[in-house]
Amino acid sequence: MQFEEKKMEPSLNDIDDMIVHEKMQAALEYHNEAWADGMADGIEPEIIADTAIIHALRETIRLHGENSAEALLDSLRERMLAGEFSPNRRLQ
């Protein structure tokens, strides 16, 4: 019996996931730079955070409507309560 060698090529879904991940990493870098610039200009971190959340919600409502914004808030609340955003979170 002869076995055929199969190549482990990523599927289109895998490629899409990788692209989204790379875009999210780039967006996070932009946010980190903007955060650092604001701090350097003397803007308190609470103000930067508040305006970032407000902007994100406005854009979500503009693009997807209030129901999607509410779903996003519900999801973020659950993730926050699960400790996903905790600075002391440890990955196991």
Contacts in CASP RR format, 6 or more apart in sequence:
PFRMAT RR
TARGET T0000
AUTHOR 0000-0000-0000
METHOD contacts of the structure
MODEL  1
MQFEEKKMEPSLNDIDDMIVHEKMQAALEYHNEAWADGMADGIEPEIIAD
TAIIHALRETIRLHGENSAEALLDSLRERMLAGEFSPNRRLQ
10 18 0 8 1.000
31 52 0 8 1.000
34 48 0 8 1.000
35 45 0 8 1.000
35 48 0 8 1.000
38 48 0 8 1.000
39 45 0 8 1.000
39 48 0 8 1.000
57 69 0 8 1.000
57 72 0 8 1.000
57 73 0 8 1.000
60 68 0 8 1.000
60 69 0 8 1.000
60 72 0 8 1.000
61 68 0 8 1.000
61 69 0 8 1.000
79 85 0 8 1.000
83 89 0 8 1.000
END
